Amino acid sequence: MLFRVDPSSPQPLFEQLAASIRSSVGRGAVTAGERLPSAREVADALDINVHTVLRAYQALREEGLIDLRRGRGAVVTEKATTYSSVGLAIPELVAEARRRGLTAAALIALVREEYSS
């Protein structure tokens, strides 16, 4: 599993990590029932504080994307199938937006507007 963070980004590291994990789930790289690496392993690999990883895992737990269990660690829930099916449609949506000349910001605005209505 390859998760990424950019220490120079203004976005908090825990949010970047949570987004990276969501993205991996959306692409199908991480599936329901799969165990995520321990917080210590992720922290060591990314050279970040273990509490940052735990905060990201907690955010994903609150979304229902992972389940945190003592002794088992972080396990991806069945909600991952929903993320993957939606995630698989995203490349098509982005390709269509590019063909029509929409910027990323315009596409995001359209998605936000649709989502909130």
C-alpha positions as CSV (number, residue, x, y, z in Angstrom):
1,M,0.0,0.0,0.0
2,L,1.3,3.3,-1.0
3,F,0.1,6.3,0.9
4,R,1.4,9.8,0.3
5,V,1.6,13.1,2.1
6,D,3.3,16.4,1.2
7,P,4.9,18.1,4.3
8,S,5.1,21.4,2.4
9,S,1.3,21.5,1.7
10,P,-0.9,23.8,3.8
11,Q,-3.4,20.9,4.2
12,P,-2.8,19.1,7.6
13,L,-0.9,15.8,7.3
14,F,-3.7,13.8,8.8
15,E,-6.2,15.1,6.2
16,Q,-3.7,14.3,3.4
17,L,-3.2,10.8,4.7
18,A,-7.0,10.2,5.1
19,A,-7.5,11.5,1.5
20,S,-4.7,9.2,0.2
21,I,-6.4,6.2,1.9
22,R,-9.8,7.2,0.5
23,S,-8.2,7.5,-2.9
24,S,-6.7,4.0,-2.6
25,V,-10.1,2.6,-1.7
26,G,-11.8,4.5,-4.5
27,R,-9.3,3.1,-7.0
28,G,-9.8,-0.4,-5.7
29,A,-6.2,-0.7,-4.5
30,V,-7.5,-1.4,-1.0
31,T,-10.7,-3.5,-0.6
32,A,-13.2,-4.4,2.0
33,G,-11.9,-6.7,4.7
34,E,-8.3,-5.7,4.0
35,R,-6.1,-4.6,7.0
36,L,-4.3,-1.3,6.8
37,P,-0.7,-1.1,8.0
38,S,-0.3,-0.3,11.7
39,A,-0.2,3.4,12.6
40,R,3.5,2.9,13.6
41,E,4.3,1.3,10.2
42,V,2.7,4.2,8.3
43,A,4.3,6.8,10.6
44,D,7.7,5.3,10.0
45,A,7.2,4.9,6.3
46,L,6.1,8.5,5.9
47,D,8.3,10.0,8.5
48,I,5.4,11.5,10.4
49,N,4.1,11.3,14.0
50,V,2.2,8.2,14.9
51,H,-0.6,10.4,16.4
52,T,-1.0,12.0,13.0
53,V,-1.7,8.6,11.5
54,L,-4.1,7.7,14.4
55,R,-6.0,11.0,13.8
56,A,-6.4,10.1,10.1
57,Y,-7.5,6.6,11.0
58,Q,-10.0,8.1,13.5
59,A,-11.4,10.4,10.8
60,L,-11.9,7.4,8.5
61,R,-13.5,5.4,11.3
62,E,-16.0,8.3,11.8
63,E,-16.8,8.1,8.1
64,G,-17.4,4.4,8.5
65,L,-14.7,3.5,6.0
66,I,-12.5,1.6,8.4
67,D,-13.1,-0.3,11.6
68,L,-10.6,0.0,14.4
69,R,-10.3,-3.1,16.6
70,R,-7.8,-3.8,19.4
71,G,-5.5,-6.6,18.2
72,R,-6.7,-6.4,14.6
73,G,-5.8,-2.9,13.8
74,A,-7.6,-0.9,11.0
75,V,-9.8,-3.0,8.8
76,V,-11.5,-1.6,5.7
77,T,-15.3,-1.9,6.0
78,E,-17.9,-3.0,3.4
79,K,-18.5,0.7,2.7
80,A,-15.3,0.4,0.6
81,T,-17.4,-1.2,-2.2
82,T,-19.4,2.0,-2.4
83,Y,-16.2,4.1,-2.6
84,S,-14.8,1.9,-5.3
85,S,-17.9,1.9,-7.5
86,V,-18.0,5.7,-7.3
87,G,-14.2,5.9,-7.7
88,L,-14.3,3.9,-10.9
89,A,-16.6,6.5,-12.5
90,I,-14.4,9.4,-11.6
91,P,-11.8,8.9,-14.4
92,E,-14.6,9.0,-17.0
93,L,-16.1,12.1,-15.5
94,V,-12.7,13.9,-15.5
95,A,-12.0,12.8,-19.1
96,E,-15.4,14.1,-20.2
97,A,-14.8,17.4,-18.3
98,R,-11.4,17.8,-20.0
99,R,-12.9,17.1,-23.5
100,R,-15.4,19.9,-22.8
101,G,-12.7,22.3,-21.6
102,L,-13.7,22.5,-17.9
103,T,-11.0,23.3,-15.4
104,A,-10.6,21.1,-12.3
105,A,-12.1,24.0,-10.2
106,A,-15.1,24.2,-12.4
107,L,-15.7,20.4,-12.2
108,I,-15.3,20.5,-8.5
109,A,-17.8,23.3,-8.2
110,L,-20.3,21.4,-10.4
111,V,-20.0,18.3,-8.2
112,R,-20.3,20.3,-5.0
113,E,-23.4,22.1,-6.3
114,E,-25.0,18.8,-7.4
115,Y,-24.1,17.1,-4.1
116,S,-25.7,19.8,-2.0
117,S,-29.0,19.9,-4.0
